[in-house]
């Protein structure tokens, strides 16, 4: 291979060596700093003679004050052995990536820098170059913080799982969780095994039909089908278990991973008190409103915004895997970036029985945002709120704010107060005002675009852009329309 510029590699080092001898310390620092953040020239007594910083922000850490000091005295205690090893004559054990040390900075966190040292023959200084690691350290701290938060969330999840699992196991009422599609048992507590199994063996994986006498299997199957499509629990009395014991049961539906499963509560038929309690227990939500089959995303809350009911379309809209993850939560949790919107909406419902076309921004469980329109109704009988949430089509993010004086919107902007956030209302009102000013300028100049741009203080090109934006390319003045 032909050497570049006619010089061999050895010649190149010779040129660099001769160049190094001709440069003064300041020039050497400037040259070397092109690829690093800090350049130090340290004399034979290990005193810093010159320092060059690539960025002015590094000077805020007081690095320029290190001139005349030993580098050992400018770093933290744990970094001193690293500096001694770096400046030692033995270069065979120097790490290829350099030595990471920390500089002491009063009033600020320590400054992490990775240093490497270089010596040249017949050159009176040791060149120490460094790269600051602030961004890397911040990234590492964020990573550690995120990991700690994930571990804390995982611990909370495991603790909650343990609590509910314990409550499930020690409950005196027999509970059976059933796959709603295949009718197989997902889980059952010890009370269920004792009540329904002659051997007390675990019930998981068995068919629910195997737990009942043949004469009752079809009746139980019909009750399960009814419960999966009913907002209220289904009660069955006088059933006989496979071991011949009369039992009563209550069947409730719940959603899990997009599938409607059922929960069976069973007890001996002679326990009249338990039968009474199960029948008097109010369904979640306290309302007979059936929202399951409505064609839009619907959620029902109490007067404070706590979710009582939600249909499957709402679960799909917020990407919630099960209804249990929605019930009991504040509806504002899915409007976190527009929480004031929900306060405005609920405040309006105190004075109005229903609100239509209330716009807001929904944040789903995957942290994706989408524009939605909400219609809400307040049920004064039981103090609940029903919300219909309609996703807005893409490209319709801008508000349609009426121009003042138009016949179809006689109230102008006041009709939108409380329906949209104030910041959006102000932004859109500026657009309306700008459009009105452009129309007035065109009327005053008899549609002379150049003159209109001049009196508006705009360039002609800017005016044409705004005309296209507001659909005024073919604007005709009032005199032109009369003619």
Secondary structure, DSSP 8 states (H G I E B T S, - for coil): ---GGG--HHHHHHHHHHHHHHS-HHHHHHHHTTS-SEEEEE-TTSBEEEEEESSGGGGGGTGGGGTTSBGGGGB-GGGHHHHHHHHSS--TT--TT-EEEEE--TTS--EEEEEEEEE-TT-SSEEEEEEE-HHHHHHHHHHHHHHHHHHHHHHHHHHHHHHHHHHHHH-SSEEEEE-TTT-BEEEE-HHHHHHH-SS----TTSBGGGGB-HHHHHHHHHHHHHHHT-SS-EEEEEEEBTTS-EEEEEEEEEEETTEEEEEEEEEETT-HHHHHHHHHS--TTS-----TT-SSEEEEEETT-BEEEE-HHHHHHHT-S-GGGTTTSBGGGGGGGGHHHHHHHHHHHTT-SEEEEEEEEEE-TTS-EEEEEEEEEEETTTTEEEEEEEE--TT--S-----TT-GGGTTGGGGGBTTB-HHHHHHHHHHHHHHHHHHHHHHHTTT-HHHHHHHHT--HHHHHHHHHHTT-TT---HHHHH-
